[in-house]
Amino acid sequence: MWKRRRSLPAVLLAVFVCYGAADLAWGIGFYLHETKDELKLKYHVTVQDHKTGRVTVVFTLADEGRLKPLDEVQLVIPAQEKNEDGSNWMDLVVSIDMVKSDGGKRVGRVHLLKELAERAAIQLNTHTMDGNMDGLTRLHHVIPIAKHMNNVPNVDTPPVAEHK
């Protein structure tokens, strides 16, 4: 009986260590190299230049394609300086609020400085590919915003009234 009582704290300690380690486990993320068409994604990106040094990026998602269901849509802005291994830290990572619109499409808008938009990307994140979920693997489809800034429509802002 005495031996059982002495081993009980050791067993409880082992259980708590395993439980705590599971909390710290991280999955691995992969950037997908497949094209929009290969992933059967249907989306549209527009960038509106406000002539104030700022732009509005509008992302419209019509079909999540082979990545269904998406976990989230993010705006990411990588740091300008690269790490020694060629990777980048992120200056900003934020979730984009995707609002349902008519026809079942989801639309997200982001307003930011034009110089940040030139480095920014929209990132579609999921744990699922072709209906197969892998909880420890995160997949990222990256949509560089700079590719959509070539034909930026100008938005004429009304002049600000002068105060007298």
JONORDA-V630061 format. One record per run of one state. SS is the DSSP state (~ for helix, > for strand, _ for the rest). FROM is the first residue (numbers start at 1). LEN is the number of residues. If there is no record, write none. Layout:
ss=<SS;SS>
from=<FROM;FROM>
len=<LEN;LEN>
This chain:
ss=<_;~;_;>;_;>;_;>;_;~;_;>;_;>;_;>;_;~;_;>;~;_;>;_;>;_;>;_;>;~;_;>;_>
from=<1;2;25;28;32;42;50;54;64;65;68;72;83;88;96;99;101;102;105;106;114;118;120;127;128;130;132;134;137;145;149;153;155>
len=<1;23;3;4;10;8;4;10;1;3;4;11;5;8;3;2;1;3;1;8;4;2;7;1;2;2;2;3;8;4;4;2;10>
